[in-house]
Amino acid sequence: MTATTPPGIADIHAAAARLAGLIVETPLIESQELNKRFGGRTL
């Protein structure tokens, strides 16, 4: 991967491995009001 090429699946897996144990997963809260206002799903 370079600055001009998008990351490939191997790059994504490598990044996930580097971040393992460092990321705290948090719940997503959906806003029905924003969904209506913007015409799509908003988290």
Backbone atoms as SQL, in Angstrom:
CREATE TABLE atoms (id INTEGER PRIMARY KEY, chain TEXT, resi INTEGER, resn TEXT, atom TEXT, x REAL, y REAL, z REAL);
INSERT INTO atoms VALUES
  (1, 'A', 1, 'MET', 'N', 0.839, -1.179, 0.000),
  (2, 'A', 1, 'MET', 'CA', 0.000, 0.000, 0.000),
  (3, 'A', 1, 'MET', 'C', 0.883, 1.241, 0.000),
  (4, 'A', 2, 'THR', 'N', 0.498, 2.209, -0.810),
  (5, 'A', 2, 'THR', 'CA', 1.180, 3.501, -0.829),
  (6, 'A', 2, 'THR', 'C', 0.139, 4.596, -0.629),
  (7, 'A', 3, 'ALA', 'N', 0.596, 5.839, -0.639),
  (8, 'A', 3, 'ALA', 'CA', -0.331, 6.958, -0.458),
  (9, 'A', 3, 'ALA', 'C', -1.332, 7.057, -1.604),
  (10, 'A', 4, 'THR', 'N', -1.023, 6.447, -2.749),
  (11, 'A', 4, 'THR', 'CA', -1.908, 6.559, -3.909),
  (12, 'A', 4, 'THR', 'C', -2.733, 5.311, -4.169),
  (13, 'A', 5, 'THR', 'N', -2.476, 4.231, -3.460),
  (14, 'A', 5, 'THR', 'CA', -3.259, 3.012, -3.652),
  (15, 'A', 5, 'THR', 'C', -4.081, 2.729, -2.397),
  (16, 'A', 6, 'PRO', 'N', -5.296, 2.245, -2.577),
  (17, 'A', 6, 'PRO', 'CA', -6.124, 1.944, -1.409),
  (18, 'A', 6, 'PRO', 'C', -5.594, 0.710, -0.680),
  (19, 'A', 7, 'PRO', 'N', -5.926, 0.573, 0.595),
  (20, 'A', 7, 'PRO', 'CA', -5.487, -0.608, 1.334),
  (21, 'A', 7, 'PRO', 'C', -6.187, -1.857, 0.809),
  (22, 'A', 8, 'GLY', 'N', -5.475, -2.953, 0.828),
  (23, 'A', 8, 'GLY', 'CA', -6.048, -4.234, 0.436),
  (24, 'A', 8, 'GLY', 'C', -6.473, -5.001, 1.675),
  (25, 'A', 9, 'ILE', 'N', -7.038, -6.169, 1.471),
  (26, 'A', 9, 'ILE', 'CA', -7.521, -6.976, 2.591),
  (27, 'A', 9, 'ILE', 'C', -6.379, -7.362, 3.527),
  (28, 'A', 10, 'ALA', 'N', -5.193, -7.621, 2.988),
  (29, 'A', 10, 'ALA', 'CA', -4.043, -7.962, 3.839),
  (30, 'A', 10, 'ALA', 'C', -3.662, -6.776, 4.723),
  (31, 'A', 11, 'ASP', 'N', -3.755, -5.562, 4.184),
  (32, 'A', 11, 'ASP', 'CA', -3.469, -4.362, 4.971),
  (33, 'A', 11, 'ASP', 'C', -4.473, -4.205, 6.109),
  (34, 'A', 12, 'ILE', 'N', -5.724, -4.481, 5.815),
  (35, 'A', 12, 'ILE', 'CA', -6.781, -4.360, 6.820),
  (36, 'A', 12, 'ILE', 'C', -6.578, -5.381, 7.928),
  (37, 'A', 13, 'HIS', 'N', -6.250, -6.619, 7.557),
  (38, 'A', 13, 'HIS', 'CA', -5.996, -7.655, 8.565),
  (39, 'A', 13, 'HIS', 'C', -4.764, -7.314, 9.402),
  (40, 'A', 14, 'ALA', 'N', -3.733, -6.778, 8.778),
  (41, 'A', 14, 'ALA', 'CA', -2.521, -6.395, 9.510),
  (42, 'A', 14, 'ALA', 'C', -2.824, -5.270, 10.495),
  (43, 'A', 15, 'ALA', 'N', -3.620, -4.305, 10.079),
  (44, 'A', 15, 'ALA', 'CA', -3.997, -3.208, 10.976),
  (45, 'A', 15, 'ALA', 'C', -4.817, -3.730, 12.148),
  (46, 'A', 16, 'ALA', 'N', -5.737, -4.647, 11.880),
  (47, 'A', 16, 'ALA', 'CA', -6.552, -5.230, 12.951),
  (48, 'A', 16, 'ALA', 'C', -5.675, -5.965, 13.954),
  (49, 'A', 17, 'ALA', 'N', -4.669, -6.681, 13.464),
  (50, 'A', 17, 'ALA', 'CA', -3.755, -7.400, 14.359),
  (51, 'A', 17, 'ALA', 'C', -2.954, -6.423, 15.213),
  (52, 'A', 18, 'ARG', 'N', -2.514, -5.316, 14.616),
  (53, 'A', 18, 'ARG', 'CA', -1.755, -4.313, 15.378),
  (54, 'A', 18, 'ARG', 'C', -2.609, -3.659, 16.459),
  (55, 'A', 19, 'LEU', 'N', -3.896, -3.511, 16.196),
  (56, 'A', 19, 'LEU', 'CA', -4.787, -2.831, 17.136),
  (57, 'A', 19, 'LEU', 'C', -5.444, -3.770, 18.146),
  (58, 'A', 20, 'ALA', 'N', -5.276, -5.079, 17.966),
  (59, 'A', 20, 'ALA', 'CA', -5.902, -6.049, 18.866),
  (60, 'A', 20, 'ALA', 'C', -5.509, -5.758, 20.310),
  (61, 'A', 21, 'GLY', 'N', -6.505, -5.717, 21.180),
  (62, 'A', 21, 'GLY', 'CA', -6.269, -5.461, 22.591),
  (63, 'A', 21, 'GLY', 'C', -6.216, -3.987, 22.950),
  (64, 'A', 22, 'LEU', 'N', -6.212, -3.110, 21.958),
  (65, 'A', 22, 'LEU', 'CA', -6.142, -1.670, 22.217),
  (66, 'A', 22, 'LEU', 'C', -7.480, -0.969, 22.020),
  (67, 'A', 23, 'ILE', 'N', -8.376, -1.618, 21.319),
  (68, 'A', 23, 'ILE', 'CA', -9.652, -1.011, 20.964),
  (69, 'A', 23, 'ILE', 'C', -10.719, -1.407, 21.977),
  (70, 'A', 24, 'VAL', 'N', -11.494, -0.426, 22.419),
  (71, 'A', 24, 'VAL', 'CA', -12.625, -0.682, 23.303),
  (72, 'A', 24, 'VAL', 'C', -13.892, -0.536, 22.472),
  (73, 'A', 25, 'GLU', 'N', -14.641, -1.624, 22.358),
  (74, 'A', 25, 'GLU', 'CA', -15.882, -1.569, 21.594),
  (75, 'A', 25, 'GLU', 'C', -16.955, -0.898, 22.440),
  (76, 'A', 26, 'THR', 'N', -17.682, 0.014, 21.834),
  (77, 'A', 26, 'THR', 'CA', -18.771, 0.704, 22.512),
  (78, 'A', 26, 'THR', 'C', -20.051, 0.500, 21.717),
  (79, 'A', 27, 'PRO', 'N', -21.193, 0.527, 22.391),
  (80, 'A', 27, 'PRO', 'CA', -22.450, 0.333, 21.666),
  (81, 'A', 27, 'PRO', 'C', -22.770, 1.540, 20.795),
  (82, 'A', 28, 'LEU', 'N', -23.452, 1.282, 19.698),
  (83, 'A', 28, 'LEU', 'CA', -23.927, 2.349, 18.823),
  (84, 'A', 28, 'LEU', 'C', -25.392, 2.603, 19.135),
  (85, 'A', 29, 'ILE', 'N', -25.765, 3.856, 19.172),
  (86, 'A', 29, 'ILE', 'CA', -27.148, 4.216, 19.445),
  (87, 'A', 29, 'ILE', 'C', -27.724, 4.860, 18.190),
  (88, 'A', 30, 'GLU', 'N', -28.814, 4.282, 17.716),
  (89, 'A', 30, 'GLU', 'CA', -29.445, 4.793, 16.501),
  (90, 'A', 30, 'GLU', 'C', -30.417, 5.912, 16.853),
  (91, 'A', 31, 'SER', 'N', -30.423, 6.949, 16.053),
  (92, 'A', 31, 'SER', 'CA', -31.320, 8.082, 16.262),
  (93, 'A', 31, 'SER', 'C', -32.430, 8.052, 15.220),
  (94, 'A', 32, 'GLN', 'N', -33.632, 7.720, 15.651),
  (95, 'A', 32, 'GLN', 'CA', -34.767, 7.686, 14.728),
  (96, 'A', 32, 'GLN', 'C', -35.056, 9.077, 14.169),
  (97, 'A', 33, 'GLU', 'N', -34.891, 10.108, 14.995),
  (98, 'A', 33, 'GLU', 'CA', -35.122, 11.481, 14.535),
  (99, 'A', 33, 'GLU', 'C', -34.145, 11.863, 13.425),
  (100, 'A', 34, 'LEU', 'N', -32.858, 11.548, 13.618),
  (101, 'A', 34, 'LEU', 'CA', -31.874, 11.849, 12.571),
  (102, 'A', 34, 'LEU', 'C', -32.112, 10.998, 11.332),
  (103, 'A', 35, 'ASN', 'N', -32.522, 9.747, 11.521),
  (104, 'A', 35, 'ASN', 'CA', -32.855, 8.894, 10.375),
  (105, 'A', 35, 'ASN', 'C', -33.928, 9.556, 9.519),
  (106, 'A', 36, 'LYS', 'N', -34.975, 10.055, 10.179),
  (107, 'A', 36, 'LYS', 'CA', -36.064, 10.719, 9.449),
  (108, 'A', 36, 'LYS', 'C', -35.569, 11.996, 8.777),
  (109, 'A', 37, 'ARG', 'N', -34.803, 12.775, 9.506),
  (110, 'A', 37, 'ARG', 'CA', -34.348, 14.069, 8.994),
  (111, 'A', 37, 'ARG', 'C', -33.444, 13.913, 7.776),
  (112, 'A', 38, 'PHE', 'N', -32.533, 12.920, 7.816),
  (113, 'A', 38, 'PHE', 'CA', -31.555, 12.769, 6.741),
  (114, 'A', 38, 'PHE', 'C', -31.916, 11.686, 5.730),
  (115, 'A', 39, 'GLY', 'N', -33.010, 10.981, 5.973),
  (116, 'A', 39, 'GLY', 'CA', -33.473, 9.986, 5.018),
  (117, 'A', 39, 'GLY', 'C', -32.594, 8.755, 4.937),
  (118, 'A', 40, 'GLY', 'N', -31.960, 8.400, 6.030),
  (119, 'A', 40, 'GLY', 'CA', -31.105, 7.214, 6.061),
  (120, 'A', 40, 'GLY', 'C', -30.829, 6.809, 7.486),
  (121, 'A', 41, 'ARG', 'N', -30.086, 5.761, 7.631),
  (122, 'A', 41, 'ARG', 'CA', -29.756, 5.254, 8.961),
  (123, 'A', 41, 'ARG', 'C', -28.580, 6.027, 9.539),
  (124, 'A', 42, 'THR', 'N', -28.757, 6.565, 10.735),
  (125, 'A', 42, 'THR', 'CA', -27.725, 7.346, 11.405),
  (126, 'A', 42, 'THR', 'C', -27.389, 6.676, 12.725),
  (127, 'A', 43, 'LEU', 'N', -26.111, 6.393, 12.918),
  (128, 'A', 43, 'LEU', 'CA', -25.668, 5.779, 14.172),
  (129, 'A', 43, 'LEU', 'C', -24.789, 6.740, 14.924);
